[in-house]
Amino acid sequence: MPDPKSNAARLRLLARKTSENRAEMIRTLLLARDKVQDRILKAARNKRYGTARRVREGLLRDLIGLYLDLQGDLDTWTKGAIDNTSRDFFDLAVEDLLLTEADKAVISFTTFSQEHFEDYFERIHPFNADRLAAVNVHLNPNINRMLDSDVRELQNATIEIFRLSEVSGLTPEERFLALRARVETMVDEQRSWAFVDKAGRTWKNGNYFQMLNRTVSAKVARDSYNDALIAEKRDLVQVIGGTSPNSHPACVRWNGKLLSLTGATPGYATVAEAEAEGLHHPNCVHTEVYVSDKTTDGRELIADKENRAPRDVALPKPKAKVGVGKDTTTIRDRA
């Protein structure tokens, strides 16, 4: 466990957990991609694929099932990311609560429980709300787009070869071989999976799954840390994470500021208010660190106005929309 006093150490911990979760996500995605590609190639090697509608419809049903399986695998990934991240940050909060004598005197040592785990999954898992709005067999919209991309490419390949067959007078055997070759090329250059290379070592910046990993990892770290403080009736935290030229205006405004977790401390804006202005947006890795409301360096924090963010200052509009598919921040900041 890093030194609780070091903001750099706790940010490194978050980066390490995000990297570990990313590796597991890539493994999950590559397994799903292999299954999808194998099923498409199996269909393309069936001589009846180009002539029998039943064969093509069977492929579609199987692809829907495989993408539903991927969604279930990402459920499992989310639970693993929560388990991998939440306990460390819960324990970090407990260590932070032991830094001052005033806190030691009243801490009740709340323990991490299964109830926390289930709560985080319901609160953080990105697919819960999307399932209700999805139109295709309850697929997450982003996964649904991948399925639609595959279906369009397969349809285009079939139309392309049938047109070629009519113009060139291909025999049924020649048409089958041409269609199989066209589908094999499509699989090799599959647009729906173009965000990750074949070996899974690198993926394109700004893709949905990269955003998903960063956002889930950062949110579970924040929530498990802050919930531990709230359980001990602690309220003041400081926003840490740094800024860069590409940072969201809300991150610039709130970075380094003291906030109230619950609104229990008069005179301080709340975390919820900062989030309403854009703090903790997708891809943001700003987090909070506990600040004792007793004393620090002999002075009362309640009287310290330097790090309070005024509530009546208009927030400048972001230069670019921050959200899924947008990733213009530095590796250090991602804020």
C-alpha positions in Angstrom: 0.0 0.0 0.0 1.5 3.4 -0.9 2.2 6.1 1.6 -1.2 7.6 2.4 0.3 11.1 2.7 1.5 11.0 -0.9 -1.0 12.2 -3.5 1.4 11.0 -6.3 1.4 7.5 -4.7 -2.4 7.2 -4.6 -2.6 8.4 -8.2 0.0 5.7 -9.2 -2.2 3.2 -7.4 -5.2 4.2 -9.5 -3.1 4.0 -12.6 -1.9 0.5 -11.7 -5.4 -0.7 -11.0 -6.6 0.8 -14.3 -3.8 -1.0 -16.1 -4.6 -4.3 -14.5 -8.3 -4.0 -15.3 -7.4 -3.0 -18.9 -5.4 -6.2 -19.3 -8.3 -8.3 -18.2 -10.7 -6.4 -20.4 -8.5 -7.0 -23.5 -8.3 -10.7 -22.7 -12.1 -10.8 -22.5 -12.5 -8.9 -25.8 -10.0 -11.0 -27.7 -11.8 -14.2 -26.7 -15.1 -12.8 -27.9 -13.6 -11.6 -31.1 -12.1 -15.0 -31.9 -15.6 -16.6 -31.4 -17.3 -14.1 -33.7 -14.7 -14.5 -36.4 -14.7 -18.3 -36.2 -18.5 -18.3 -36.5 -18.4 -16.0 -39.6 -15.7 -18.1 -41.3 -17.6 -21.3 -40.6 -20.6 -19.9 -42.4 -18.6 -18.6 -45.3 -17.1 -22.0 -45.8 -20.6 -23.5 -46.2 -21.3 -23.8 -49.9 -24.9 -22.9 -49.2 -24.1 -19.6 -47.5 -24.6 -17.6 -50.7 -27.8 -19.4 -51.8 -29.7 -20.5 -48.7 -31.3 -17.7 -46.7 -31.7 -20.2 -43.8 -27.9 -20.4 -43.5 -27.5 -16.7 -43.4 -30.3 -16.2 -40.8 -28.6 -18.9 -38.7 -25.4 -16.9 -38.8 -27.3 -13.8 -37.7 -28.9 -15.6 -34.7 -25.5 -17.0 -33.7 -23.9 -13.5 -33.9 -26.6 -12.0 -31.7 -25.9 -14.8 -29.2 -22.2 -14.2 -29.3 -22.5 -10.5 -28.7 -24.9 -11.2 -25.9 -22.3 -13.5 -24.4 -19.8 -10.6 -24.7 -22.1 -8.4 -22.8 -22.3 -11.1 -20.1 -18.5 -11.4 -20.1 -18.3 -7.6 -19.5 -20.6 -8.0 -16.6 -18.1 -10.5 -15.2 -15.2 -8.1 -16.0 -17.0 -5.2 -14.2 -17.3 -7.4 -11.1 -13.6 -8.3 -11.3 -12.6 -4.6 -11.7 -14.7 -3.7 -8.7 -13.1 -6.5 -6.6 -9.6 -5.6 -7.9 -9.9 -1.9 -7.1 -12.4 -1.2 -4.3 -10.8 -3.0 -1.4 -7.4 -1.2 -1.9 -9.1 2.2 -1.9 -11.3 1.3 1.0 -8.2 0.3 3.0 -6.5 3.4 1.9 -9.3 5.5 3.4 -9.0 3.6 6.7 -5.2 4.3 6.7 -5.9 8.0 6.0 -8.3 8.1 9.0 -5.5 7.1 11.3 -3.2 10.0 10.4 -4.4 12.4 13.1 -4.9 11.8 16.8 -8.3 13.4 16.7 -9.5 10.9 14.1 -7.9 7.9 15.9 -10.0 8.7 18.9 -13.3 8.3 17.2 -12.8 5.9 14.3 -15.0 2.8 14.5 -13.1 0.8 11.8 -15.9 0.1 9.3 -15.1 -3.0 7.4 -15.5 -3.7 3.7 -18.4 -6.1 3.2 -20.2 -8.0 0.4 -22.9 -5.3 0.6 -20.4 -2.8 -0.6 -19.5 -5.0 -3.6 -23.1 -5.5 -4.7 -23.9 -1.8 -4.3 -20.9 -0.8 -6.5 -22.0 -3.2 -9.2 -25.5 -1.7 -9.3 -24.2 1.8 -9.1 -21.2 1.7 -11.4 -21.9 -1.0 -14.0 -22.3 0.8 -17.3 -24.8 -1.5 -18.9 -27.6 -1.6 -16.4 -29.4 1.5 -17.6 -28.4 0.9 -21.3 -30.1 -2.4 -21.3 -33.5 -0.8 -20.7 -33.0 1.5 -23.7 -31.4 -1.0 -26.1 -33.5 -2.1 -29.1 -31.9 -5.3 -30.1 -32.4 -8.2 -27.7 -31.2 -5.9 -24.8 -27.8 -5.4 -26.2 -25.8 -2.4 -24.9 -25.9 0.2 -27.7 -22.2 0.1 -28.3 -22.1 -3.7 -28.6 -25.2 -3.5 -30.8 -23.4 -1.2 -33.2 -20.6 -3.8 -33.5 -23.2 -6.4 -34.4 -24.8 -4.1 -36.9 -21.4 -3.4 -38.5 -20.8 -7.1 -38.9 -24.2 -7.7 -40.5 -23.8 -4.8 -42.9 -20.3 -6.0 -44.0 -21.6 -9.5 -44.6 -24.6 -8.2 -46.6 -22.3 -6.0 -48.7 -19.9 -8.8 -49.3 -22.8 -11.1 -50.6 -24.3 -8.3 -52.8 -20.9 -7.5 -54.2 -20.1 -11.1 -55.2 -23.5 -11.7 -56.6 -23.2 -8.6 -58.8 -19.8 -9.8 -59.9 -21.2 -13.2 -60.7 -23.9 -11.7 -62.9 -21.5 -9.5 -64.8 -18.7 -12.1 -65.2 -20.9 -15.2 -65.6 -19.2 -17.1 -62.7 -20.1 -20.7 -62.2 -21.7 -21.7 -58.8 -18.3 -23.0 -57.6 -16.4 -19.9 -58.7 -19.1 -17.7 -57.0 -18.7 -19.8 -53.8 -15.0 -19.4 -53.8 -15.2 -15.7 -54.5 -17.7 -15.1 -51.7 -15.6 -17.1 -49.2 -12.5 -15.1 -50.1 -14.5 -11.8 -49.8 -15.8 -12.8 -46.3 -12.4 -14.0 -45.2 -11.0 -10.6 -46.2 -13.8 -8.9 -44.3 -13.0 -10.9 -41.2 -9.3 -10.1 -41.4 -10.2 -6.3 -41.6 -13.3 -6.4 -39.4 -14.4 -2.8 -38.8 -16.3 -3.6 -35.6 -13.1 -4.8 -33.9 -10.7 -2.3 -35.5 -10.1 -0.6 -32.2 -7.8 -3.4 -30.9 -4.9 -5.0 -32.8 -4.7 -8.7 -33.5 -2.4 -9.4 -30.6 -4.3 -7.2 -28.2 -1.2 -5.2 -27.3 -2.5 -1.8 -28.4 -5.9 -0.2 -29.1 -6.9 3.0 -30.6 -7.3 6.0 -28.3 -10.8 7.2 -27.7 -12.5 3.9 -28.3 -15.5 3.0 -26.1 -13.9 0.1 -24.2 -10.9 2.2 -23.3 -13.2 4.9 -21.9 -15.2 2.1 -20.1 -12.1 0.8 -18.4 -10.9 4.1 -17.2 -14.3 5.3 -16.1 -15.2 2.2 -14.2 -11.8 1.9 -12.5 -11.7 5.5 -11.4 -15.3 5.6 -10.2 -15.1 2.4 -8.1 -11.8 3.8 -6.6 -13.5 7.1 -5.7 -16.7 5.6 -4.4 -15.1 2.9 -2.2 -12.7 5.5 -0.7 -15.4 8.2 -0.2 -17.9 5.7 1.2 -15.4 4.6 3.8 -15.1 8.2 4.9 -18.9 8.8 5.0 -19.4 5.7 7.1 -17.0 7.2 9.6 -18.9 10.5 9.4 -16.0 12.3 7.8 -16.9 15.0 5.3 -14.1 17.1 3.9 -11.9 15.9 0.9 -9.5 17.6 -1.5 -9.7 17.0 -5.2 -6.4 15.7 -6.6 -5.2 14.6 -10.1 -3.5 17.6 -11.6 -4.5 19.4 -14.9 -3.2 19.7 -18.4 -3.9 22.1 -21.3 -6.7 19.7 -22.5 -8.4 19.3 -19.1 -12.1 19.8 -18.8 -12.9 23.3 -17.4 -14.6 21.7 -14.4 -11.4 19.7 -13.6 -9.4 22.9 -13.8 -11.8 24.7 -11.5 -12.1 22.0 -8.8 -8.5 20.6 -8.9 -7.0 21.1 -5.4 -10.2 22.4 -3.9 -11.8 21.2 -0.7 -15.2 19.7 -1.0 -17.9 18.3 1.2 -18.9 14.7 0.6 -22.4 15.0 2.0 -23.0 18.8 2.5 -22.6 18.4 6.2 -19.8 21.0 6.4 -21.2 24.6 6.0 -19.4 26.8 3.5 -18.1 24.1 1.2 -19.4 23.1 -2.2 -20.2 19.4 -2.4 -18.8 16.6 -4.6 -22.2 16.3 -6.2 -22.2 20.0 -7.2 -18.7 19.7 -8.7 -19.8 16.6 -10.6 -22.9 18.4 -11.9 -20.4 20.9 -13.5 -18.4 18.1 -15.2 -15.9 16.8 -12.6 -15.5 13.0 -12.8 -16.6 13.0 -16.5 -15.9 9.9 -18.6 -12.2 9.3 -18.8 -11.6 11.6 -15.8 -9.2 10.2 -13.2 -9.5 13.0 -10.6 -10.1 11.6 -7.2 -10.4 12.8 -3.6 -8.2 12.6 -0.5 -9.4 13.0 3.0 -8.7 16.2 4.9 -9.3 16.1 8.6 -11.8 18.7 9.7 -10.1 18.8 13.1 -6.7 20.4 12.5 -3.8 20.3 10.1 -0.5 22.0 10.9 -2.3 23.6 13.9 -4.9 25.6 12.0 -8.6 25.0 11.6 -9.6 24.0 8.1 -13.1 25.4 8.5 -11.4 28.9 8.5 -9.3 28.1 5.5 -10.9 29.8 2.5 -8.0 29.5 0.0 -9.0 26.1 -1.2 -12.7 26.6 -1.3 -14.3 26.8 -4.8 -16.8 29.7 -4.9 -20.3 28.6 -5.9 -21.2 31.7 -7.7 -18.5 31.7 -10.4 -19.7 30.8 -13.9 -18.0 27.8 -15.3 -16.5 28.3 -18.8 -17.9 26.1 -21.5 -15.8 23.1 -22.5 -13.7 23.5 -25.6 -14.7 20.1 -26.8 -17.4 17.6 -25.8 -16.2 15.1 -23.3 -17.8 11.7 -23.5 -17.7 8.3 -25.2 -15.2 8.2 -28.0 -13.4 11.4 -26.9 -10.0 11.2 -25.3 -8.0 14.3 -25.7 -6.2 14.3 -22.4 -2.7 13.4 -21.4 -1.8 10.1 -19.8 -0.8 11.9 -16.7 -4.1 13.8 -16.3 -6.9 12.1 -18.2 -9.1 14.8 -16.7 
